[in-house]
Amino acid sequence: MKTGAQKFRALLAKGGLIVAPGVYDGYSARLVEAAGFEMAATTGAGISNSLLGIDDIGVMGLSENVNHCRMLARTLSIPLTADADTGYGNPMNVHYTVQMFEEAGLAGINIEDQVHPKRCGHMPGKEVIPLVEGIKKIEAACLARKDDAFAIIARTDALAIEGIEGTLRRARAYAEAGADLIFADAIRSEDQIKRLVEAARVPVTVNMGFGIRARPTTPLMSLKRLAEIGVRRVTLPRMLPAAAIMGMTRALEVMKEVAASGVAVDRPDLAVGIEDIMRLMDYDEMRALERRLLTTETLEAKYGTG
C-alpha cells in the first residue's frame, strides 16, 4: 500500500495542477475527500483558531500540531500535507519536527523562514531569519526524513521584508538545498508568481486563500491561469473555515429568532440531516464492524460460553 507521501509524488509525476483544500478537523477532512479532491493540506491558522481559539501567532506547539495532524491523516486515504511553522526552532529542532510529522502519516510539511514565534503569513509585522539559517533548516529537513518521498515544502515569507528579488534568491537557495516544492506566501501579483516559477527550478505551490472570494494580499486568480503559468499546486487554507463560520453564523441567527418567537422552524437549507452526518462519518462501516466483532452467537454455539 502506498504511503501518503508516495501518493503525493505520484500526483506530481502525473503533471497538471493539484488542488488541495485546507482542512482543520475531521468533518472538513472527510468532506474534501468525499468531494473528489485528490489531496488536502492542513491550515495552520485554521487549526490554531479552532483548536485554541486564538489567532495564528505561533502559540500552538509542536505536539499539539502533530497530534491533531495525525488524527486528520488517519481519517483520509488521500495525501495530506501539514503546516510545520518554522520547524519549532533551529535546524536541530527541524530535524525532529520532520521525523514526528513523517511518523504521523503526513505526506509532507511546510517549513518557513520566519523568526520564531511566527505569525500568519498574511499578517503585518513578520520577520525572517537570515538566508543561511533558512538553508540549513531545509538541509536538516531533507536529512531527517526516512522516506525520500516525504515532501519538504520550503515556504518563504521574505516578500514583505526583502521584496521580490530577495524572495527569488531564497527560492533558488532553498531548491538547491533540497526542497521539493517552493511556496512564497502572500505573493502579490501574477507577474511575481511567474517569476517565482521561473526562478525556483522545482514545483511551485501557491496559497490561494479563500479560493472563492478575494482578499487584500494575493490576488484571486483562476486555477486555469495558475496552471498556464506553471504553478503545480494550489492550496485553499481559508475556504472551509470561512464557509463553516458563515454557515454557523446564519444558523445561530435563525436560532435566536426561534428563541424569541417561540415558533419552531424546519430549515434544511441551513443544516444537513443526521443521515448526512452518518454517511460522512461512515456509520454503515462502523456498524458492519460491530456485527463482525461483537456478535458471539456462532462462537458460543461452537465453543460454549465458558
C-alpha contacts under 8 A as a table, 3 or more apart, distances in Angstrom:
res1	aa1	res2	aa2	distance
2	K	5	A	7.95
2	K	6	Q	5.79
2	K	7	K	6.34
3	T	6	Q	5.14
3	T	7	K	6.27
3	T	79	P	7.97
3	T	105	G	7.67
3	T	107	A	7.56
4	G	7	K	5.03
4	G	8	F	6.22
4	G	77	S	7.68
4	G	78	I	6.66
4	G	79	P	4.34
4	G	80	L	6.77
4	G	105	G	6.82
4	G	106	L	6.34
4	G	107	A	4.71
5	A	8	F	5.12
5	A	9	R	6.34
5	A	79	P	6.60
5	A	106	L	6.86
5	A	107	A	3.74
5	A	108	G	6.44
5	A	149	A	5.32
5	A	150	F	4.86
5	A	151	A	6.74
6	Q	9	R	5.04
6	Q	10	A	6.23
6	Q	107	A	7.44
6	Q	149	A	5.57
6	Q	150	F	7.40
7	K	10	A	5.01
7	K	11	L	6.34
7	K	78	I	7.46
7	K	79	P	6.16
7	K	107	A	7.88
8	F	11	L	5.11
8	F	12	L	6.36
8	F	39	M	7.65
8	F	79	P	5.87
8	F	107	A	6.50
9	R	12	L	5.06
9	R	13	A	6.10
9	R	149	A	6.47
10	A	13	A	5.00
10	A	14	K	6.12
11	L	14	K	5.12
11	L	15	G	6.85
11	L	18	I	7.34
12	L	15	G	5.59
12	L	16	G	7.76
12	L	18	I	7.75
12	L	232	R	7.59
15	G	232	R	7.72
16	G	227	A	7.03
16	G	232	R	6.49
17	L	223	L	7.91
17	L	227	A	5.76
17	L	231	V	6.89
17	L	232	R	4.79
17	L	233	R	5.42
17	L	234	V	7.38
18	I	38	E	7.51
18	I	39	M	7.34
18	I	232	R	6.15
18	I	233	R	4.50
18	I	234	V	6.24
19	V	37	F	7.11
19	V	38	E	7.47
19	V	39	M	6.79
19	V	40	A	7.76
19	V	233	R	5.85
19	V	234	V	4.98
19	V	235	T	6.10
19	V	236	L	7.88
20	A	37	F	7.11
20	A	38	E	7.42
20	A	39	M	5.01
20	A	40	A	4.31
20	A	41	A	5.71
20	A	233	R	7.33
20	A	234	V	6.07
20	A	235	T	4.73
20	A	236	L	6.39
21	P	32	V	6.90
21	P	37	F	7.97
21	P	39	M	7.51
21	P	40	A	5.23
21	P	41	A	6.12
21	P	235	T	5.52
21	P	236	L	4.57
21	P	237	P	6.11
21	P	239	M	7.35
21	P	240	L	7.61
22	G	40	A	6.05
22	G	41	A	4.87
22	G	42	T	5.11
22	G	43	T	5.19
22	G	235	T	6.50
22	G	236	L	5.21
22	G	237	P	3.90
22	G	238	R	6.62
22	G	239	M	7.05
22	G	240	L	6.74
23	V	28	S	5.29
23	V	29	A	5.33
23	V	32	V	7.82
23	V	40	A	6.77
23	V	41	A	6.13
23	V	42	T	4.78
23	V	43	T	5.88
23	V	46	G	7.57
23	V	237	P	7.04
23	V	240	L	7.00
23	V	241	P	7.93
24	Y	28	S	6.41
24	Y	29	A	7.08
24	Y	42	T	5.83
24	Y	43	T	6.04
24	Y	44	G	7.84
24	Y	46	G	5.66
24	Y	47	I	5.10
24	Y	50	S	7.69
24	Y	72	L	7.83
24	Y	241	P	7.74
25	D	28	S	5.52
25	D	29	A	6.18
25	D	47	I	7.62
25	D	72	L	6.71
26	G	29	A	5.15
26	G	30	R	6.12
26	G	71	M	7.87
26	G	72	L	6.15
26	G	75	T	7.00
27	Y	30	R	5.33
27	Y	31	L	6.07
27	Y	280	L	7.87
28	S	31	L	5.07
28	S	32	V	6.23
28	S	240	L	6.93
29	A	32	V	5.39
29	A	33	E	6.66
29	A	40	A	7.49
29	A	72	L	6.61
29	A	75	T	7.21
29	A	76	L	6.97
30	R	33	E	5.33
30	R	34	A	6.03
30	R	75	T	7.03
30	R	76	L	6.84
30	R	280	L	6.78
30	R	281	M	7.64
31	L	34	A	4.95
31	L	35	A	5.99
31	L	280	L	7.34
32	V	35	A	5.21
32	V	36	G	6.77
32	V	37	F	5.94
32	V	40	A	7.06
33	E	36	G	5.30
33	E	37	F	5.53
33	E	38	E	7.10
33	E	39	M	7.67
33	E	40	A	7.99
33	E	76	L	7.12
33	E	77	S	7.90
33	E	78	I	6.94
34	A	37	F	7.60
34	A	280	L	7.83
37	F	40	A	7.44
38	E	78	I	5.94
38	E	79	P	7.46
39	M	78	I	5.43
39	M	79	P	5.21
39	M	80	L	6.12
40	A	78	I	7.25
40	A	79	P	6.45
40	A	80	L	4.90
40	A	81	T	6.74
40	A	235	T	7.93
41	A	80	L	5.19
41	A	81	T	4.72
41	A	82	A	5.81
41	A	83	D	7.98
41	A	235	T	6.86
41	A	237	P	7.40
42	T	46	G	7.91
42	T	47	I	7.72
42	T	69	C	7.44
42	T	80	L	7.11
42	T	81	T	6.26
42	T	82	A	4.93
42	T	83	D	6.36
42	T	237	P	7.15
43	T	46	G	5.00
43	T	47	I	6.16
43	T	82	A	7.27
43	T	83	D	6.60
43	T	237	P	5.01
43	T	238	R	7.39
44	G	47	I	5.17
44	G	48	S	6.07
44	G	56	D	7.34
44	G	82	A	7.54
44	G	83	D	5.41
44	G	84	A	7.87
44	G	85	D	7.74
45	A	48	S	5.09
45	A	49	N	5.90
45	A	55	D	7.08
45	A	56	D	4.97
45	A	120	C	6.73
46	G	49	N	5.11
46	G	50	S	5.93
46	G	237	P	7.45
46	G	238	R	7.22
46	G	241	P	6.41
47	I	50	S	5.25
47	I	51	L	5.48
47	I	52	L	7.68
47	I	65	N	7.89
48	S	51	L	5.37
48	S	52	L	5.38
48	S	53	G	6.73
48	S	54	I	6.38
48	S	55	D	6.59
48	S	56	D	5.81
48	S	60	M	6.22
49	N	52	L	5.75
49	N	53	G	4.69
49	N	54	I	5.04
49	N	55	D	5.58
49	N	56	D	6.74
50	S	53	G	5.36
50	S	54	I	7.79
52	L	60	M	7.56
56	D	59	V	7.27
56	D	60	M	7.96
56	D	119	R	5.62
56	D	120	C	5.38
57	I	117	P	6.92
57	I	118	K	5.84
57	I	119	R	4.10
57	I	120	C	6.38
58	G	61	G	7.54
58	G	85	D	7.82
58	G	116	H	7.37
58	G	117	P	4.80
58	G	118	K	4.91
58	G	119	R	5.67
59	V	117	P	7.36
60	M	64	E	6.49
60	M	65	N	6.83
61	G	64	E	5.43
61	G	65	N	6.23
61	G	88	Y	7.66
62	L	65	N	5.20
62	L	66	V	6.00
62	L	84	A	7.78
62	L	88	Y	6.65
62	L	97	T	7.40
63	S	66	V	5.17
63	S	67	N	5.87
64	E	67	N	5.43
64	E	68	H	6.15
65	N	68	H	5.31
65	N	69	C	6.09
65	N	84	A	7.74
66	V	69	C	5.08
66	V	70	R	6.00
66	V	100	M	7.00
66	V	101	F	6.02
66	V	104	A	6.96
67	N	70	R	5.11
67	N	71	M	6.62
67	N	104	A	7.69
68	H	71	M	5.40
68	H	72	L	6.55
69	C	72	L	4.98
69	C	73	A	6.04
69	C	82	A	7.05
69	C	104	A	7.30
69	C	106	L	7.58
70	R	73	A	5.14
70	R	74	R	6.26
70	R	101	F	7.82
70	R	104	A	4.82
70	R	105	G	6.40
70	R	106	L	7.38
71	M	74	R	5.35
71	M	75	T	6.41
72	L	75	T	5.14
72	L	76	L	6.79
73	A	76	L	5.47
73	A	77	S	7.91
73	A	79	P	7.69
73	A	80	L	6.23
73	A	104	A	7.46
73	A	105	G	5.93
73	A	106	L	6.16
74	R	77	S	7.67
74	R	105	G	7.24
76	L	79	P	7.35
76	L	80	L	7.84
79	P	106	L	7.13
79	P	107	A	5.62
80	L	106	L	5.57
80	L	107	A	5.41
80	L	108	G	7.35
81	T	106	L	5.58
81	T	107	A	5.14
81	T	108	G	4.78
81	T	109	I	5.38
81	T	110	N	7.71
82	A	106	L	6.88
82	A	107	A	8.00
82	A	108	G	6.52
82	A	109	I	4.77
82	A	110	N	6.37
83	D	109	I	5.71
83	D	110	N	5.00
83	D	111	I	7.25
84	A	87	G	5.56
84	A	88	Y	7.67
84	A	97	T	7.60
84	A	109	I	5.87
84	A	110	N	5.51
84	A	111	I	5.75
84	A	112	E	7.88
85	D	88	Y	6.78
85	D	110	N	6.79
85	D	111	I	5.78
85	D	112	E	5.85
85	D	118	K	7.02
86	T	89	G	6.51
86	T	94	V	7.79
86	T	111	I	5.45
86	T	112	E	4.88
86	T	113	D	6.20
86	T	114	Q	6.33
86	T	115	V	7.41
86	T	116	H	6.41
86	T	117	P	7.82
86	T	118	K	6.95
87	G	90	N	7.33
87	G	91	P	7.76
87	G	93	N	6.27
87	G	94	V	4.50
87	G	97	T	5.89
87	G	98	V	7.74
87	G	111	I	5.94
87	G	112	E	7.49
88	Y	93	N	6.04
88	Y	94	V	6.64
88	Y	97	T	7.32
88	Y	116	H	7.07
88	Y	117	P	7.98
89	G	92	M	7.56
89	G	93	N	5.20
89	G	94	V	6.70
89	G	116	H	6.60
90	N	93	N	5.28
90	N	94	V	6.34
90	N	137	K	7.06
91	P	94	V	4.83
91	P	95	H	6.26
91	P	133	E	7.76
91	P	136	K	6.17
91	P	137	K	4.60
91	P	140	A	5.69
91	P	141	A	7.81
92	M	95	H	5.11
92	M	96	Y	6.93
92	M	140	A	7.14
93	N	96	Y	5.51
93	N	97	T	6.09
94	V	97	T	4.85
94	V	98	V	6.07
94	V	137	K	6.36
94	V	140	A	6.43
94	V	141	A	6.03
95	H	98	V	5.56
95	H	99	Q	6.65
95	H	140	A	5.45
95	H	141	A	5.54
95	H	143	L	7.48
95	H	144	A	5.12
96	Y	99	Q	5.08
96	Y	100	M	6.17
96	Y	144	A	7.18
97	T	100	M	5.22
97	T	101	F	6.34
98	V	101	F	5.34
98	V	102	E	6.06
98	V	109	I	7.60
98	V	141	A	5.97
98	V	144	A	6.28
98	V	145	R	6.32
99	Q	102	E	5.10
99	Q	103	E	6.03
99	Q	144	A	6.21
99	Q	145	R	5.95
99	Q	146	K	7.60
100	M	103	E	5.15
100	M	104	A	6.18
101	F	104	A	4.93
101	F	105	G	6.73
101	F	106	L	5.93
101	F	108	G	7.77
101	F	109	I	7.54
102	E	105	G	5.47
102	E	106	L	5.49
102	E	107	A	7.19
102	E	108	G	7.20
102	E	145	R	7.11
102	E	150	F	7.05
103	E	106	L	7.55
106	L	109	I	7.49
106	L	150	F	7.89
107	A	149	A	7.92
107	A	150	F	5.52
107	A	151	A	6.33
108	G	150	F	5.04
108	G	151	A	4.11
108	G	152	I	5.80
108	G	153	I	7.13
109	I	151	A	6.44
109	I	152	I	5.69
109	I	153	I	5.86
110	N	152	I	6.47
110	N	153	I	4.61
110	N	154	A	5.87
110	N	155	R	6.08
111	I	137	K	7.91
111	I	138	I	7.51
111	I	152	I	7.26
111	I	153	I	6.20
111	I	154	A	5.28
111	I	155	R	5.71
112	E	134	G	7.94
112	E	154	A	6.09
112	E	155	R	4.40
112	E	156	T	5.54
112	E	157	D	7.18
113	D	128	V	5.54
113	D	129	I	5.74
113	D	134	G	5.61
113	D	155	R	6.62
113	D	156	T	5.42
113	D	157	D	6.47
113	D	158	A	7.81
114	Q	117	P	7.86
114	Q	118	K	5.74
114	Q	126	K	6.97
114	Q	127	E	5.60
114	Q	128	V	4.10
114	Q	129	I	5.77
114	Q	156	T	7.44
114	Q	157	D	6.39
115	V	118	K	5.81
115	V	126	K	7.75
115	V	127	E	5.50
115	V	128	V	5.07
115	V	129	I	5.37
118	K	126	K	7.34
119	R	123	M	6.90
119	R	126	K	6.74
120	C	123	M	5.48
121	G	126	K	7.53
121	G	157	D	6.61
121	G	185	D	6.05
121	G	186	A	6.25
122	H	185	D	7.63
122	H	186	A	5.72
122	H	217	T	6.91
123	M	126	K	7.18
126	K	157	D	7.71
126	K	160	A	7.70
126	K	161	I	7.82
127	E	157	D	7.99
127	E	158	A	7.94
127	E	161	I	7.16
128	V	157	D	6.78
128	V	158	A	6.32
128	V	161	I	7.61
129	I	133	E	6.51
129	I	134	G	6.55
130	P	133	E	5.46
130	P	134	G	6.44
131	L	134	G	4.96
131	L	135	I	6.22
131	L	170	R	6.65
132	V	135	I	5.12
132	V	136	K	6.34
133	E	136	K	5.04
133	E	137	K	6.27
134	G	137	K	5.14
134	G	138	I	6.51
134	G	174	Y	7.56
135	I	138	I	5.24
135	I	139	E	6.25
135	I	173	A	6.75
135	I	174	Y	5.75
135	I	177	A	6.10
136	K	139	E	4.97
136	K	140	A	5.98
136	K	177	A	7.87
137	K	140	A	4.99
137	K	141	A	6.12
138	I	141	A	5.00
138	I	142	C	6.24
138	I	152	I	7.53
138	I	154	A	6.99
138	I	174	Y	6.55
138	I	177	A	6.16
138	I	178	G	6.76
138	I	179	A	6.39
139	E	142	C	5.23
139	E	143	L	6.15
139	E	177	A	5.61
139	E	178	G	6.52
140	A	143	L	5.11
140	A	144	A	6.08
141	A	144	A	5.22
141	A	145	R	6.62
141	A	152	I	6.84
142	C	145	R	5.82
142	C	148	D	7.89
142	C	152	I	6.80
142	C	178	G	6.51
142	C	179	A	7.42
145	R	148	D	6.56
145	R	150	F	6.77
146	K	150	F	7.98
147	D	150	F	5.70
148	D	151	A	7.52
151	A	179	A	7.80
151	A	180	D	5.91
151	A	181	L	7.59
152	I	178	G	7.97
152	I	179	A	5.30
152	I	180	D	5.40
152	I	181	L	6.72
153	I	179	A	5.90
153	I	180	D	5.86
153	I	181	L	4.72
153	I	182	I	5.76
153	I	183	F	6.79
154	A	171	A	7.90
154	A	174	Y	6.52
154	A	175	A	7.94
154	A	179	A	5.82
154	A	180	D	7.64
154	A	181	L	6.26
154	A	182	I	5.03
154	A	183	F	5.95
155	R	182	I	6.06
155	R	183	F	4.48
155	R	184	A	5.56
155	R	185	D	6.82
156	T	159	L	7.74
156	T	167	T	6.96
156	T	170	R	7.24
156	T	171	A	7.42
156	T	182	I	7.95
156	T	183	F	6.36
156	T	184	A	4.90
156	T	185	D	6.35
157	D	160	A	6.86
157	D	161	I	7.86
157	D	167	T	7.74
157	D	184	A	6.15
157	D	185	D	5.59
157	D	186	A	7.38
158	A	161	I	5.24
158	A	162	E	5.36
158	A	163	G	6.72
158	A	164	I	7.97
158	A	166	G	6.60
158	A	167	T	5.37
158	A	170	R	8.00
158	A	184	A	7.80
159	L	162	E	5.46
159	L	163	G	4.43
159	L	164	I	5.52
159	L	166	G	7.00
159	L	167	T	5.49
159	L	184	A	7.61
159	L	185	D	7.87
159	L	186	A	7.52
159	L	187	I	7.00
160	A	163	G	5.96
162	E	165	E	7.12
162	E	166	G	4.89
162	E	167	T	6.71
163	G	166	G	5.52
163	G	167	T	6.30
164	I	167	T	4.90
164	I	168	L	6.13
164	I	192	Q	7.11
165	E	168	L	5.16
165	E	169	R	6.16
166	G	169	R	5.05
166	G	170	R	6.22
167	T	170	R	5.18
167	T	171	A	6.13
167	T	184	A	7.30
168	L	171	A	4.93
168	L	172	R	6.22
168	L	195	R	7.73
168	L	196	L	6.13
168	L	199	A	6.21
168	L	200	A	7.34
169	R	172	R	5.36
169	R	173	A	6.24
170	R	173	A	5.00
170	R	174	Y	5.97
171	A	174	Y	5.28
171	A	175	A	6.16
171	A	182	I	6.37
171	A	184	A	7.90
171	A	196	L	7.47
171	A	199	A	7.07
171	A	200	A	5.43
172	R	175	A	5.19
172	R	176	E	6.22
172	R	199	A	6.17
172	R	200	A	5.14
172	R	201	R	7.30
173	A	176	E	5.09
173	A	177	A	6.19
174	Y	177	A	4.90
174	Y	178	G	6.54
174	Y	179	A	5.72
174	Y	182	I	7.72
175	A	178	G	5.28
175	A	179	A	4.76
175	A	180	D	6.92
175	A	181	L	7.46
175	A	182	I	7.20
175	A	200	A	6.43
175	A	201	R	7.03
175	A	202	V	6.52
176	E	179	A	7.19
179	A	182	I	6.98
179	A	202	V	7.91
180	D	202	V	6.35
180	D	203	P	7.02
181	L	202	V	5.72
181	L	203	P	4.92
181	L	204	V	5.51
181	L	205	T	6.71
182	I	200	A	6.75
182	I	202	V	6.91
182	I	203	P	6.45
182	I	204	V	4.87
182	I	205	T	6.15
183	F	204	V	6.01
183	F	205	T	5.14
183	F	206	V	6.07
183	F	207	N	7.84
184	A	187	I	6.15
184	A	205	T	7.92
184	A	206	V	7.13
185	D	206	V	7.33
185	D	207	N	6.60
186	A	207	N	7.64
186	A	217	T	5.86
186	A	218	T	5.44
187	I	192	Q	6.78
187	I	193	I	6.99
187	I	217	T	7.17
187	I	218	T	5.34
188	R	192	Q	6.63
188	R	217	T	6.02
188	R	218	T	4.81
188	R	219	P	6.56
189	S	192	Q	5.24
189	S	193	I	6.44
189	S	218	T	6.56
189	S	219	P	6.30
190	E	193	I	5.07
190	E	194	K	6.21
190	E	219	P	7.86
191	D	194	K	5.08
191	D	195	R	6.23
192	Q	195	R	5.08
192	Q	196	L	6.12
193	I	196	L	5.00
193	I	197	V	6.22
194	K	197	V	5.15
194	K	198	E	6.31
194	K	229	I	6.05
194	K	230	G	7.47
195	R	198	E	5.10
195	R	199	A	6.10
196	L	199	A	5.09
196	L	200	A	5.83
196	L	204	V	7.61
197	V	200	A	5.51
197	V	201	R	7.09
197	V	202	V	7.94
197	V	203	P	7.45
197	V	204	V	6.06
197	V	229	I	7.75
197	V	230	G	6.36
197	V	231	V	6.77
198	E	201	R	6.63
200	A	203	P	7.32
200	A	204	V	7.19
203	P	231	V	7.01
203	P	232	R	5.73
203	P	233	R	7.83
204	V	230	G	7.83
204	V	231	V	5.39
204	V	232	R	5.67
204	V	233	R	6.63
205	T	231	V	6.21
205	T	232	R	5.97
205	T	233	R	4.51
205	T	234	V	5.55
205	T	235	T	7.37
206	V	231	V	7.16
206	V	233	R	6.39
206	V	234	V	4.92
206	V	235	T	6.30
207	N	218	T	7.95
207	N	234	V	5.88
207	N	235	T	4.92
207	N	236	L	6.18
207	N	237	P	7.29
208	M	211	G	5.43
208	M	218	T	6.95
208	M	219	P	7.87
208	M	220	L	6.76
208	M	221	M	7.78
208	M	234	V	6.42
208	M	235	T	5.95
208	M	236	L	5.37
208	M	237	P	7.68
209	G	215	R	7.79
209	G	218	T	7.90
209	G	235	T	7.17
209	G	236	L	4.86
209	G	237	P	5.48
209	G	238	R	5.10
209	G	239	M	6.60
210	F	213	R	5.75
210	F	214	A	7.17
210	F	215	R	7.78
210	F	236	L	5.77
210	F	237	P	6.78
210	F	238	R	4.73
210	F	239	M	4.11
210	F	240	L	7.90
210	F	242	A	7.50
211	G	214	A	7.61
211	G	220	L	6.92
211	G	236	L	5.77
211	G	238	R	7.88
211	G	239	M	6.19
212	I	220	L	7.93
212	I	239	M	7.28
213	R	220	L	7.05
214	A	219	P	6.67
214	A	220	L	5.36
215	R	218	T	6.93
215	R	219	P	6.86
215	R	220	L	7.39
216	P	219	P	7.30
221	M	225	R	6.80
221	M	226	L	6.92
222	S	225	R	5.30
222	S	226	L	6.40
223	L	226	L	5.09
223	L	227	A	6.18
223	L	234	V	7.97
224	K	227	A	5.21
224	K	228	E	6.23
225	R	228	E	4.92
225	R	229	I	6.41
226	L	229	I	5.40
226	L	230	G	6.54
226	L	231	V	5.47
227	A	230	G	5.18
227	A	231	V	5.20
227	A	232	R	6.67
228	E	231	V	7.48
231	V	234	V	7.54
236	L	239	M	5.76
237	P	240	L	7.32
237	P	241	P	7.91
238	R	241	P	5.64
238	R	242	A	5.93
239	M	242	A	5.34
239	M	243	A	6.11
240	L	243	A	4.98
240	L	244	A	5.99
241	P	244	A	5.09
241	P	245	I	6.15
242	A	245	I	5.12
242	A	246	M	6.26
243	A	246	M	5.16
243	A	247	G	6.19
244	A	247	G	5.09
244	A	248	M	6.05
245	I	248	M	5.23
245	I	249	T	5.96
246	M	249	T	5.13
246	M	250	R	6.25
247	G	250	R	5.31
247	G	251	A	6.29
247	G	270	L	7.03
248	M	251	A	5.13
248	M	252	L	6.12
249	T	252	L	5.22
249	T	253	E	6.22
250	R	253	E	5.11
250	R	254	V	6.40
250	R	270	L	7.40
251	A	254	V	5.24
251	A	255	M	6.19
251	A	270	L	6.00
251	A	271	A	7.57
252	L	255	M	4.90
252	L	256	K	6.18
253	E	256	K	5.23
253	E	257	E	6.50
254	V	257	E	5.06
254	V	258	V	6.21
255	M	258	V	4.91
255	M	259	A	6.10
256	K	259	A	5.02
256	K	260	A	6.23
257	E	260	A	5.12
257	E	261	S	6.10
258	V	261	S	5.18
258	V	262	G	5.61
258	V	263	V	5.75
258	V	264	A	6.29
258	V	265	V	7.24
259	A	262	G	5.41
259	A	263	V	7.67
267	R	270	L	5.60
267	R	271	A	6.94
268	P	271	A	5.31
268	P	272	V	6.31
268	P	273	G	7.36
269	D	272	V	7.65
272	V	276	D	6.10
272	V	277	I	7.30
273	G	276	D	5.29
273	G	277	I	6.72
274	I	277	I	5.11
274	I	278	M	6.16
275	E	278	M	5.02
275	E	279	R	6.07
276	D	279	R	5.09
276	D	280	L	6.14
277	I	280	L	5.12
277	I	281	M	6.15
278	M	281	M	5.21
278	M	282	D	6.13
278	M	283	Y	5.21
278	M	284	D	7.84
279	R	282	D	5.20
279	R	283	Y	6.20
279	R	284	D	7.41
280	L	283	Y	7.90
282	D	285	E	5.38
282	D	286	M	6.48
283	Y	286	M	4.98
283	Y	287	R	6.13
284	D	287	R	5.14
284	D	288	A	6.16
285	E	288	A	5.09
285	E	289	L	6.24
286	M	289	L	5.10
286	M	290	E	6.22
287	R	290	E	4.87
287	R	291	R	6.23
288	A	291	R	5.14
288	A	292	R	6.35
289	L	292	R	5.06
289	L	293	L	6.05
290	E	293	L	5.20
290	E	294	L	5.36
290	E	295	T	7.46
291	R	294	L	5.60
291	R	295	T	5.43
292	R	295	T	6.06
293	L	296	T	7.96
295	T	298	T	7.83
296	T	299	L	5.39
296	T	300	E	5.98
297	E	300	E	5.10
297	E	301	A	6.14
298	T	301	A	5.17
298	T	302	K	6.32
299	L	302	K	5.05
299	L	303	Y	5.86
299	L	304	G	7.32
300	E	303	Y	5.27
300	E	304	G	4.50
300	E	305	T	5.35
301	A	304	G	5.62
303	Y	306	G	7.94
